[in-house]
Amino acid sequence: MMEKIRQSLRDNKAARWGALGIVSITMFAGYFLTDVMSPLKPMLESQFGWSSTSYGLFTSAYGWFNVFLGLLIIGGIILDKMGVRFTGLMASAIMVVGASIKFWAVSNPTLPSQEIFGMQAQVFYAALGFATFGVGVEIAGITVSKIIVKWFKGYEMALAMGMQMAVARMGTLLAMAAPVPLAMYFSSKHTQVVDGQLIEKMGPSISAPIAFALVLLVIGFIAFFIYVAMDKKLETSEIDLEASNEEEFKFSDIVKIIGNKGFWLIAILCVLFYSSVFPFIKYASDLMVNKYHVDQSLAGLIPSLLPLGTLFLTPFFGGIYDNKGKGATMMIIGENQLGTAFSLIFWIQNWGLMGIPLLIGYVLDQSNPEVLAAKAQIANGVEGVVVPLYDYTNPMLIFAGLGVLAIVVGFMLKAEDKKMGYGLQLPNIKS
């Protein structure tokens, strides 16, 4: 009887793909908020007086708590000890809290004129909210990865990961294309810093896209409750199998993970790749405006095309990896260690997600002193000053260098797999 019930759940294609679809809603919402501010950078500078360094500081906040407080690693340990249901709900709630703080910071009319710790108060509180959100979305990411392994092990696991990533990247696509139109549509009176004073002016509502993102996150939070019900049924149907086959996570497993050379190569590959892709997306709309003179209202549409490649190619390559191999799978790490292993990789990755955006913002300001000088004149009340465009040459060289290093590490990982026999090149689906 138990076997019959089990066949209707994890072994049932509709059930496992349905579970994936539900948790993908949560990640879609998370990815939307992650990049929702990217197309708004010029507005942040013109309305609130942010500099590229301020924007880079805000963007780097994504990894503050994950890196310096180790909350992502703690989240991975919680995942392995408490399971996907508790951890997923916890992560979804943290995302909602972080997004709420961020929305308050951007919509509060008094913050642009205040300072905290030598920085603009609005930047500080927005960064605080983004840092809180970053903890939630990163823990949600490793939780969903473990959910996929739980439901798809022995089936279309790489394809499932590809499909989940494709849905999440649709959130990125929407985040690049929708914020400026939303901000323009909900234009209203807002407080703006002019000559060091606060005045009310009509203009785009920067808080509107963030409010929309917050609504999506609440929907994603509710959706995860539906997944919890499905997961309970799955575990009930497989309780005997799990009891006999699954080992309990031990803290000594962390030592085993960090002592694995293959793990470190995968982690370095991830940090190099994500450090070149995601920070680029943060600045892509501004790049379109400054280098190619694209109108601000359309600038986000061009980088929004980038996720389209992921939308179609990730599931395609996932299917190849499942059936033909030639892709990294979970074979290096035992399933009972996956949450911690993912969190360690994501923790290393967060160093790049935190450091590179801040570096790019700093390099952008230092490479364009004339832009800073012009903005300083405007802030001091000098009339008729034209702010020149940013030169993005140096930031683009940094992104290109990270990409080259990622290719080198990829070849090193392939050589290590051949030497150690991890099975990274083998298919997931056994014939």
MIMARRO-365446 format. One record per residue (C-alpha): residue in one letter; z, y negated, x. Coordinates in steps of 0.2 Angstrom, whole numbers. Example, Ala and Ser with C-alpha at 12.3 -4.5 7.8 and 13.67 -1.06 7.14 Angstrom:
aa = a&Z = 39&Y = 22&X = 62
aa = s&Z = 36&Y = 5&X = 68
END
This chain:
aa = m&Z = 0&Y = 0&X = 0
aa = m&Z = 5&Y = -12&X = 14
aa = e&Z = -12&Y = -8&X = 23
aa = k&Z = -21&Y = -13&X = 6
aa = i&Z = -12&Y = -29&X = 5
aa = r&Z = -15&Y = -33&X = 23
aa = q&Z = -34&Y = -30&X = 21
aa = s&Z = -34&Y = -43&X = 8
aa = l&Z = -27&Y = -57&X = 19
aa = r&Z = -30&Y = -58&X = 38
aa = d&Z = -44&Y = -45&X = 37
aa = n&Z = -52&Y = -54&X = 22
aa = k&Z = -65&Y = -66&X = 28
aa = a&Z = -62&Y = -78&X = 13
aa = a&Z = -43&Y = -78&X = 16
aa = r&Z = -44&Y = -82&X = 35
aa = w&Z = -57&Y = -95&X = 33
aa = g&Z = -48&Y = -103&X = 18
aa = a&Z = -32&Y = -104&X = 29
aa = l&Z = -42&Y = -113&X = 43
aa = g&Z = -50&Y = -125&X = 30
aa = i&Z = -33&Y = -130&X = 24
aa = v&Z = -25&Y = -134&X = 42
aa = s&Z = -41&Y = -142&X = 47
aa = i&Z = -38&Y = -156&X = 34
aa = t&Z = -22&Y = -160&X = 43
aa = m&Z = -31&Y = -161&X = 60
aa = f&Z = -45&Y = -172&X = 52
aa = a&Z = -33&Y = -185&X = 47
aa = g&Z = -24&Y = -184&X = 64
aa = y&Z = -40&Y = -187&X = 73
aa = f&Z = -45&Y = -201&X = 62
aa = l&Z = -29&Y = -211&X = 66
aa = t&Z = -31&Y = -207&X = 84
aa = d&Z = -47&Y = -217&X = 86
aa = v&Z = -46&Y = -229&X = 71
aa = m&Z = -41&Y = -244&X = 82
aa = s&Z = -56&Y = -241&X = 94
aa = p&Z = -69&Y = -251&X = 85
aa = l&Z = -56&Y = -265&X = 81
aa = k&Z = -53&Y = -270&X = 99
aa = p&Z = -63&Y = -286&X = 98
aa = m&Z = -54&Y = -291&X = 82
aa = l&Z = -37&Y = -287&X = 90
aa = e&Z = -42&Y = -299&X = 104
aa = s&Z = -49&Y = -313&X = 93
aa = q&Z = -35&Y = -312&X = 79
aa = f&Z = -20&Y = -307&X = 88
aa = g&Z = -24&Y = -312&X = 106
aa = w&Z = -23&Y = -295&X = 114
aa = s&Z = -31&Y = -293&X = 131
aa = s&Z = -40&Y = -277&X = 138
aa = t&Z = -24&Y = -273&X = 147
aa = s&Z = -14&Y = -275&X = 131
aa = y&Z = -26&Y = -263&X = 122
aa = g&Z = -25&Y = -251&X = 137
aa = l&Z = -6&Y = -251&X = 136
aa = f&Z = -7&Y = -248&X = 118
aa = t&Z = -19&Y = -234&X = 119
aa = s&Z = -9&Y = -226&X = 134
aa = a&Z = 6&Y = -225&X = 123
aa = y&Z = -1&Y = -209&X = 115
aa = g&Z = 6&Y = -199&X = 129
aa = w&Z = 22&Y = -209&X = 133
aa = f&Z = 34&Y = -197&X = 124
aa = n&Z = 24&Y = -182&X = 127
aa = v&Z = 24&Y = -185&X = 146
aa = f&Z = 40&Y = -193&X = 150
aa = l&Z = 52&Y = -185&X = 137
aa = g&Z = 43&Y = -169&X = 138
aa = l&Z = 43&Y = -168&X = 119
aa = l&Z = 26&Y = -159&X = 119
aa = i&Z = 33&Y = -145&X = 129
aa = i&Z = 48&Y = -144&X = 118
aa = g&Z = 37&Y = -143&X = 103
aa = g&Z = 28&Y = -128&X = 111
aa = i&Z = 44&Y = -119&X = 114
aa = i&Z = 49&Y = -123&X = 96
aa = l&Z = 33&Y = -116&X = 90
aa = d&Z = 36&Y = -100&X = 99
aa = k&Z = 54&Y = -99&X = 93
aa = m&Z = 52&Y = -105&X = 75
aa = g&Z = 34&Y = -101&X = 71
aa = v&Z = 19&Y = -110&X = 64
aa = r&Z = 26&Y = -115&X = 47
aa = f&Z = 41&Y = -125&X = 53
aa = t&Z = 32&Y = -133&X = 68
aa = g&Z = 17&Y = -138&X = 58
aa = l&Z = 27&Y = -146&X = 44
aa = m&Z = 38&Y = -155&X = 58
aa = a&Z = 22&Y = -161&X = 67
aa = s&Z = 14&Y = -167&X = 51
aa = a&Z = 30&Y = -177&X = 46
aa = i&Z = 30&Y = -185&X = 64
aa = m&Z = 12&Y = -190&X = 62
aa = v&Z = 16&Y = -199&X = 45
aa = v&Z = 31&Y = -208&X = 53
aa = g&Z = 21&Y = -214&X = 68
aa = a&Z = 7&Y = -220&X = 58
aa = s&Z = 19&Y = -230&X = 47
aa = i&Z = 26&Y = -239&X = 62
aa = k&Z = 9&Y = -243&X = 68
aa = f&Z = 4&Y = -249&X = 51
aa = w&Z = 19&Y = -260&X = 50
aa = a&Z = 16&Y = -267&X = 67
aa = v&Z = -2&Y = -272&X = 64
aa = s&Z = 2&Y = -279&X = 46
aa = n&Z = 17&Y = -289&X = 51
aa = p&Z = 12&Y = -308&X = 52
aa = t&Z = 26&Y = -313&X = 63
aa = l&Z = 24&Y = -301&X = 78
aa = p&Z = 9&Y = -309&X = 87
aa = s&Z = 20&Y = -324&X = 92
aa = q&Z = 35&Y = -314&X = 98
aa = e&Z = 38&Y = -305&X = 114
aa = i&Z = 48&Y = -289&X = 119
aa = f&Z = 51&Y = -283&X = 137
aa = g&Z = 38&Y = -296&X = 143
aa = m&Z = 24&Y = -290&X = 131
aa = q&Z = 18&Y = -295&X = 114
aa = a&Z = 30&Y = -288&X = 101
aa = q&Z = 15&Y = -282&X = 91
aa = v&Z = 8&Y = -272&X = 105
aa = f&Z = 25&Y = -265&X = 109
aa = y&Z = 28&Y = -259&X = 91
aa = a&Z = 11&Y = -253&X = 88
aa = a&Z = 12&Y = -243&X = 104
aa = l&Z = 29&Y = -236&X = 99
aa = g&Z = 21&Y = -230&X = 83
aa = f&Z = 6&Y = -223&X = 92
aa = a&Z = 18&Y = -214&X = 104
aa = t&Z = 27&Y = -206&X = 90
aa = f&Z = 11&Y = -201&X = 81
aa = g&Z = 5&Y = -194&X = 98
aa = v&Z = 19&Y = -182&X = 98
aa = g&Z = 15&Y = -176&X = 81
aa = v&Z = -3&Y = -174&X = 83
aa = e&Z = -2&Y = -165&X = 99
aa = i&Z = 11&Y = -153&X = 92
aa = a&Z = 0&Y = -150&X = 77
aa = g&Z = -15&Y = -147&X = 89
aa = i&Z = -6&Y = -132&X = 98
aa = t&Z = 1&Y = -126&X = 81
aa = v&Z = -16&Y = -125&X = 73
aa = s&Z = -23&Y = -116&X = 89
aa = k&Z = -9&Y = -103&X = 87
aa = i&Z = -13&Y = -102&X = 68
aa = i&Z = -31&Y = -98&X = 73
aa = v&Z = -26&Y = -84&X = 85
aa = k&Z = -14&Y = -77&X = 72
aa = w&Z = -28&Y = -76&X = 59
aa = f&Z = -44&Y = -73&X = 69
aa = k&Z = -38&Y = -62&X = 84
aa = g&Z = -51&Y = -48&X = 85
aa = y&Z = -63&Y = -58&X = 73
aa = e&Z = -73&Y = -74&X = 75
aa = m&Z = -59&Y = -83&X = 85
aa = a&Z = -70&Y = -95&X = 96
aa = l&Z = -81&Y = -99&X = 81
aa = a&Z = -65&Y = -103&X = 71
aa = m&Z = -59&Y = -114&X = 85
aa = g&Z = -76&Y = -122&X = 85
aa = m&Z = -76&Y = -125&X = 67
aa = q&Z = -59&Y = -133&X = 67
aa = m&Z = -64&Y = -144&X = 81
aa = a&Z = -80&Y = -149&X = 72
aa = v&Z = -70&Y = -154&X = 56
aa = a&Z = -57&Y = -164&X = 67
aa = r&Z = -72&Y = -172&X = 76
aa = m&Z = -78&Y = -178&X = 59
aa = g&Z = -62&Y = -188&X = 59
aa = t&Z = -67&Y = -196&X = 75
aa = l&Z = -84&Y = -199&X = 68
aa = l&Z = -76&Y = -208&X = 53
aa = a&Z = -64&Y = -217&X = 64
aa = m&Z = -79&Y = -225&X = 74
aa = a&Z = -89&Y = -229&X = 59
aa = a&Z = -78&Y = -234&X = 45
aa = p&Z = -64&Y = -246&X = 52
aa = v&Z = -74&Y = -262&X = 54
aa = p&Z = -83&Y = -260&X = 36
aa = l&Z = -65&Y = -257&X = 29
aa = a&Z = -58&Y = -272&X = 38
aa = m&Z = -72&Y = -283&X = 32
aa = y&Z = -71&Y = -277&X = 14
aa = f&Z = -53&Y = -280&X = 13
aa = s&Z = -54&Y = -297&X = 21
aa = s&Z = -39&Y = -308&X = 17
aa = k&Z = -29&Y = -322&X = 24
aa = h&Z = -20&Y = -317&X = 39
aa = t&Z = -9&Y = -325&X = 52
aa = q&Z = -18&Y = -329&X = 69
aa = v&Z = -12&Y = -336&X = 85
aa = v&Z = -21&Y = -352&X = 89
aa = d&Z = -15&Y = -363&X = 103
aa = g&Z = 1&Y = -354&X = 104
aa = q&Z = 5&Y = -357&X = 85
aa = l&Z = 3&Y = -346&X = 70
aa = i&Z = -9&Y = -352&X = 57
aa = e&Z = -17&Y = -343&X = 42
aa = k&Z = -35&Y = -340&X = 42
aa = m&Z = -47&Y = -329&X = 31
aa = g&Z = -53&Y = -314&X = 41
aa = p&Z = -55&Y = -295&X = 42
aa = s&Z = -40&Y = -285&X = 38
aa = i&Z = -36&Y = -275&X = 53
aa = s&Z = -22&Y = -266&X = 44
aa = a&Z = -33&Y = -259&X = 30
aa = p&Z = -41&Y = -245&X = 41
aa = i&Z = -24&Y = -240&X = 47
aa = a&Z = -17&Y = -239&X = 29
aa = f&Z = -32&Y = -228&X = 24
aa = a&Z = -28&Y = -217&X = 39
aa = l&Z = -10&Y = -216&X = 33
aa = v&Z = -15&Y = -210&X = 16
aa = l&Z = -26&Y = -197&X = 24
aa = l&Z = -11&Y = -191&X = 34
aa = v&Z = 0&Y = -189&X = 19
aa = i&Z = -14&Y = -179&X = 11
aa = g&Z = -14&Y = -168&X = 27
aa = f&Z = 5&Y = -166&X = 26
aa = i&Z = 4&Y = -160&X = 8
aa = a&Z = -11&Y = -148&X = 13
aa = f&Z = 0&Y = -140&X = 26
aa = f&Z = 13&Y = -135&X = 12
aa = i&Z = -2&Y = -125&X = 4
aa = y&Z = -5&Y = -116&X = 21
aa = v&Z = 14&Y = -112&X = 22
aa = a&Z = 12&Y = -102&X = 6
aa = m&Z = -3&Y = -93&X = 13
aa = d&Z = 6&Y = -89&X = 29
aa = k&Z = 21&Y = -82&X = 21
aa = k&Z = 10&Y = -70&X = 11
aa = l&Z = 1&Y = -65&X = 28
aa = e&Z = 18&Y = -61&X = 37
aa = t&Z = 25&Y = -52&X = 22
aa = s&Z = 9&Y = -40&X = 22
aa = e&Z = 10&Y = -38&X = 41
aa = i&Z = 29&Y = -37&X = 44
aa = d&Z = 29&Y = -19&X = 50
aa = l&Z = 15&Y = -22&X = 62
aa = e&Z = 22&Y = -38&X = 69
aa = a&Z = 39&Y = -30&X = 71
aa = s&Z = 32&Y = -16&X = 81
aa = n&Z = 19&Y = -26&X = 92
aa = e&Z = 25&Y = -43&X = 95
aa = e&Z = 38&Y = -47&X = 109
aa = e&Z = 50&Y = -61&X = 107
aa = f&Z = 47&Y = -77&X = 117
aa = k&Z = 59&Y = -79&X = 132
aa = f&Z = 61&Y = -95&X = 142
aa = s&Z = 57&Y = -84&X = 158
aa = d&Z = 40&Y = -84&X = 151
aa = i&Z = 37&Y = -102&X = 156
aa = v&Z = 39&Y = -97&X = 175
aa = k&Z = 26&Y = -83&X = 172
aa = i&Z = 14&Y = -96&X = 164
aa = i&Z = 16&Y = -110&X = 178
aa = g&Z = 14&Y = -96&X = 191
aa = n&Z = -4&Y = -92&X = 185
aa = k&Z = -18&Y = -100&X = 195
aa = g&Z = -30&Y = -97&X = 180
aa = f&Z = -18&Y = -107&X = 169
aa = w&Z = -18&Y = -122&X = 181
aa = l&Z = -37&Y = -122&X = 183
aa = i&Z = -39&Y = -122&X = 164
aa = a&Z = -26&Y = -136&X = 163
aa = i&Z = -35&Y = -147&X = 176
aa = l&Z = -51&Y = -144&X = 168
aa = c&Z = -44&Y = -150&X = 151
aa = v&Z = -36&Y = -165&X = 159
aa = l&Z = -52&Y = -170&X = 168
aa = f&Z = -63&Y = -167&X = 153
aa = y&Z = -51&Y = -176&X = 140
aa = s&Z = -48&Y = -190&X = 152
aa = s&Z = -67&Y = -194&X = 153
aa = v&Z = -71&Y = -191&X = 134
aa = f&Z = -57&Y = -198&X = 124
aa = p&Z = -53&Y = -214&X = 134
aa = f&Z = -72&Y = -218&X = 134
aa = i&Z = -72&Y = -217&X = 115
aa = k&Z = -57&Y = -229&X = 114
aa = y&Z = -69&Y = -242&X = 123
aa = a&Z = -86&Y = -236&X = 117
aa = s&Z = -87&Y = -249&X = 103
aa = d&Z = -82&Y = -263&X = 114
aa = l&Z = -95&Y = -257&X = 127
aa = m&Z = -109&Y = -258&X = 114
aa = v&Z = -104&Y = -276&X = 110
aa = n&Z = -102&Y = -282&X = 128
aa = k&Z = -116&Y = -272&X = 137
aa = y&Z = -129&Y = -270&X = 123
aa = h&Z = -125&Y = -285&X = 112
aa = v&Z = -124&Y = -275&X = 97
aa = d&Z = -116&Y = -284&X = 82
aa = q&Z = -98&Y = -280&X = 80
aa = s&Z = -100&Y = -274&X = 62
aa = l&Z = -112&Y = -260&X = 69
aa = a&Z = -105&Y = -257&X = 86
aa = g&Z = -94&Y = -242&X = 80
aa = l&Z = -109&Y = -233&X = 72
aa = i&Z = -117&Y = -229&X = 88
aa = p&Z = -103&Y = -220&X = 97
aa = s&Z = -99&Y = -212&X = 80
aa = l&Z = -115&Y = -202&X = 84
aa = l&Z = -106&Y = -193&X = 98
aa = p&Z = -95&Y = -181&X = 87
aa = l&Z = -111&Y = -176&X = 78
aa = g&Z = -115&Y = -165&X = 94
aa = t&Z = -98&Y = -157&X = 93
aa = l&Z = -101&Y = -155&X = 74
aa = f&Z = -116&Y = -143&X = 76
aa = l&Z = -114&Y = -137&X = 94
aa = t&Z = -96&Y = -132&X = 95
aa = p&Z = -97&Y = -119&X = 81
aa = f&Z = -114&Y = -113&X = 88
aa = f&Z = -106&Y = -110&X = 106
aa = g&Z = -91&Y = -103&X = 97
aa = g&Z = -102&Y = -89&X = 89
aa = i&Z = -110&Y = -85&X = 106
aa = y&Z = -93&Y = -84&X = 114
aa = d&Z = -87&Y = -72&X = 101
aa = n&Z = -102&Y = -60&X = 102
aa = k&Z = -108&Y = -63&X = 119
aa = g&Z = -93&Y = -69&X = 129
aa = k&Z = -95&Y = -82&X = 143
aa = g&Z = -81&Y = -93&X = 137
aa = a&Z = -63&Y = -95&X = 141
aa = t&Z = -52&Y = -86&X = 128
aa = m&Z = -33&Y = -83&X = 126
aa = m&Z = -34&Y = -68&X = 137
aa = i&Z = -24&Y = -76&X = 152
aa = i&Z = -8&Y = -78&X = 142
aa = g&Z = 1&Y = -66&X = 130
aa = e&Z = 1&Y = -71&X = 112
aa = n&Z = 20&Y = -73&X = 111
aa = q&Z = 18&Y = -87&X = 125
aa = l&Z = 3&Y = -96&X = 117
aa = g&Z = 13&Y = -110&X = 110
aa = t&Z = 22&Y = -114&X = 126
aa = a&Z = 6&Y = -111&X = 136
aa = f&Z = -4&Y = -123&X = 125
aa = s&Z = 10&Y = -136&X = 126
aa = l&Z = 10&Y = -136&X = 145
aa = i&Z = -9&Y = -138&X = 145
aa = f&Z = -8&Y = -152&X = 133
aa = w&Z = 6&Y = -160&X = 142
aa = i&Z = -4&Y = -160&X = 158
aa = q&Z = -19&Y = -167&X = 148
aa = n&Z = -8&Y = -181&X = 141
aa = w&Z = -6&Y = -188&X = 158
aa = g&Z = -24&Y = -192&X = 158
aa = l&Z = -24&Y = -197&X = 140
aa = m&Z = -10&Y = -209&X = 144
aa = g&Z = -15&Y = -215&X = 162
aa = i&Z = -34&Y = -217&X = 161
aa = p&Z = -35&Y = -229&X = 146
aa = l&Z = -22&Y = -240&X = 154
aa = l&Z = -32&Y = -239&X = 170
aa = i&Z = -48&Y = -243&X = 161
aa = g&Z = -40&Y = -258&X = 153
aa = y&Z = -33&Y = -265&X = 169
aa = v&Z = -49&Y = -262&X = 179
aa = l&Z = -59&Y = -271&X = 165
aa = d&Z = -48&Y = -286&X = 166
aa = q&Z = -48&Y = -286&X = 185
aa = s&Z = -67&Y = -284&X = 186
aa = n&Z = -69&Y = -298&X = 174
aa = p&Z = -57&Y = -313&X = 179
aa = e&Z = -69&Y = -325&X = 171
aa = v&Z = -65&Y = -318&X = 154
aa = l&Z = -47&Y = -319&X = 157
aa = a&Z = -49&Y = -337&X = 163
aa = a&Z = -59&Y = -342&X = 147
aa = k&Z = -46&Y = -334&X = 135
aa = a&Z = -32&Y = -343&X = 144
aa = q&Z = -41&Y = -360&X = 142
aa = i&Z = -43&Y = -356&X = 123
aa = a&Z = -25&Y = -352&X = 122
aa = n&Z = -21&Y = -369&X = 130
aa = g&Z = -31&Y = -378&X = 117
aa = v&Z = -47&Y = -382&X = 127
aa = e&Z = -61&Y = -383&X = 115
aa = g&Z = -79&Y = -378&X = 117
aa = v&Z = -75&Y = -363&X = 129
aa = v&Z = -87&Y = -349&X = 128
aa = v&Z = -79&Y = -332&X = 132
aa = p&Z = -91&Y = -322&X = 143
aa = l&Z = -95&Y = -303&X = 140
aa = y&Z = -86&Y = -289&X = 149
aa = d&Z = -95&Y = -280&X = 163
aa = y&Z = -91&Y = -262&X = 161
aa = t&Z = -99&Y = -255&X = 177
aa = n&Z = -83&Y = -250&X = 186
aa = p&Z = -75&Y = -242&X = 170
aa = m&Z = -91&Y = -232&X = 168
aa = l&Z = -91&Y = -226&X = 186
aa = i&Z = -73&Y = -220&X = 183
aa = f&Z = -78&Y = -210&X = 168
aa = a&Z = -93&Y = -202&X = 178
aa = g&Z = -82&Y = -197&X = 192
aa = l&Z = -70&Y = -188&X = 181
aa = g&Z = -85&Y = -179&X = 173
aa = v&Z = -91&Y = -173&X = 190
aa = l&Z = -74&Y = -167&X = 195
aa = a&Z = -73&Y = -157&X = 179
aa = i&Z = -89&Y = -148&X = 183
aa = v&Z = -82&Y = -143&X = 200
aa = v&Z = -66&Y = -136&X = 192
aa = g&Z = -76&Y = -127&X = 180
aa = f&Z = -85&Y = -117&X = 194
aa = m&Z = -68&Y = -114&X = 202
aa = l&Z = -61&Y = -106&X = 186
aa = k&Z = -77&Y = -95&X = 184
aa = a&Z = -74&Y = -89&X = 202
aa = e&Z = -55&Y = -86&X = 199
aa = d&Z = -59&Y = -76&X = 183
aa = k&Z = -72&Y = -65&X = 193
aa = k&Z = -58&Y = -62&X = 206
aa = m&Z = -43&Y = -59&X = 194
aa = g&Z = -53&Y = -51&X = 180
aa = y&Z = -45&Y = -61&X = 166
aa = g&Z = -59&Y = -57&X = 154
aa = l&Z = -64&Y = -75&X = 151
aa = q&Z = -82&Y = -70&X = 151
aa = l&Z = -80&Y = -56&X = 138
aa = p&Z = -84&Y = -57&X = 119
aa = n&Z = -69&Y = -59&X = 107
aa = i&Z = -77&Y = -47&X = 94
aa = k&Z = -77&Y = -29&X = 100
aa = s&Z = -91&Y = -19&X = 94
END
